């Protein structure tokens, strides 16, 4: 929270790269873990291994205080009880915990021999070197990592990782380079003494001050600031800097944006939800579309379209929060499954829902309805009653995800039925006039 007014492009924090917890900075020697029997060990696994072993070294670790400040690790669905996971049935995360746990088991089996050998070399506490400790380290990595540079890769960055998430649409000016999921950029070498205003916090970046971003040049000015972001992380060879992307009044909280994430992604990666999330989605899988189309247009039409067209499209089709436009790939699938000839190889644009034909709109409404039926009935009878009975944060989160997804689907079902009804009336008027 800002304790005093902060100007746009103020450097509110500098973090030396020597302080970030990266594979490069860690005391862990990963040279024997670069590859495993099944191929190259991924970056998350390498960083989580470093975090676990640094934690197991206790106060002897340079990063001991930082690691302790991050605990306890977030409780993503893979850490939930069976009763809480059961409440995810029908949601976008229905099978995610099982998949994550299977992957965790496979990864731990591959690295455990190396980990035990390296723990002995470091004199680490054996009680903190196990599958559970690795899972907690992986949770920290998954929820807090930043991409720093080619040398450090994905890292845990003190201070930069304490900002709460703000759901914001990231619209960048053409000459501003900011990436997320991995945030990166450049940082000024300017003198901190330039700012003498006692009412300002941090070093203010002059309009002509240059930032070096890996392989490119970034000039941050009031005209080129990214819209929707509160802050961004920039870097030079030695430091990272947190730079404000808009002015702040005293008392305002400064947020980070973790990306344009759906609620399922937020819950899976960060263990929280955003109720008014403009980037929320629910997927319709191709199999569901074909089954519904077979009921509406007949088995022959649906299977022909599936063989001819859907095999060239993705297996899943997103329904976004807004019902204004139908995504291009879903539009193609609806048209094909309604008997139209489509060109799936050409670039397509989203189409306004109000421009859909009656057949496509009716099919979309039926698909949304069918997707809603995948959520099982709850013992309490409805979602509100179940929410009142929820006794754990995990149960509340699962029921909230379920409720938010169902609301999105109901919006699409209602909007599509209205569109189909309007198209039907318009067609009838045309026949009457003829």
TAQUILIN-V536654 format. One record per helix or strand of 2 or more residues. SS is the DSSP state (~ for helix, > for strand). FROM is the first residue (numbers start at 1). TO is the last residue. Records with the same first field share a line. If there is no record, write none. Layout:
# TAQUILIN-V536654
SS->FROM-TO  FROM-TO
This chain:
# TAQUILIN-V536654
>->10-16  35-36  39-40  146-147  154-156  203-204  210-213  216-219  231-235  239-244  281-285  316-320  325-326  351-352
~->17-19  31-33  43-56  58-60  64-70  77-79  82-86  96-122  126-128  131-144  192-194  263-270  286-297  299-308  310-312  328-337  353-355  358-372  383-389  393-433
